[in-house]
Amino acid sequence: MFERLVLTAAFVFLAACSTELRGKAQPYDPRVPNQIPVIMDPRAHWMSQQFAPSQEDVAYAHRGFDVRAATGTPVIAAAPGRVVMAFGDVMHGQQVVVDHGIDSDGARVVTRYHHLHRTDVVVGQVLKRGDKIGQLGSTGAAAVFQHLHFELRRGETIQKADPVDPNLYWIDGVGRVTCFEPGRVYPERPIRITYPTTCAG
């Protein structure tokens, strides 16, 4: 266990020097139950932090995953939907919330995009998968370096949607990180995601 933590810390330190690292996913925090084996698309920017649920005995939670890339990297819609919020706050900076509608199991699905350098959408705008939402940045007190914090939430309403591990909802299957490919035909239901930043090539 100790060796794994040391190796993880070393990887984080070395990789933090690069914003163009691709095809790598940071391991889950050891305290996270039900960890999902993640298979990265080699074209995708580094997934630098994983989901961690709220737990009674652990004072730590991370409601989505983080994508580490250069400031200005295009942030794109992970699924078709409608912009329901585009605003800024002290903690999470510039952010956008997209409502993807009701899934086949009756839950409303929402995605959130935090720490944007710039937003390129307005409330009410209808998005196709892959449409540009804004640019990756480092706005907000919770952003110590440039990255995108991405969340997927499910629930009865937008306000009552709870964070879930996005790695459960890739369009190519659980844990199989899927880059958006223009021209590919994607099924509309069930609601599944593609990577929220543009991939290489």
Secondary structure, DSSP 8 states (H G I E B T S, - for coil): -HHHHHHHHHHHHHHTT-S--BS-B----TT-SS----B--TTSBEEEE--B--BTTB---B-SEEEE--TT-EEE-SSSEEEEEEEEETTTEEEEEEEEEE-TTS-EEEEEEEEEEEE---TT-EE-TT-EEEEEB--STT-SSSBEEEEEEEESSSTTEEEE-GGG-BTTSTTB-----TT-----SS--B--SB----
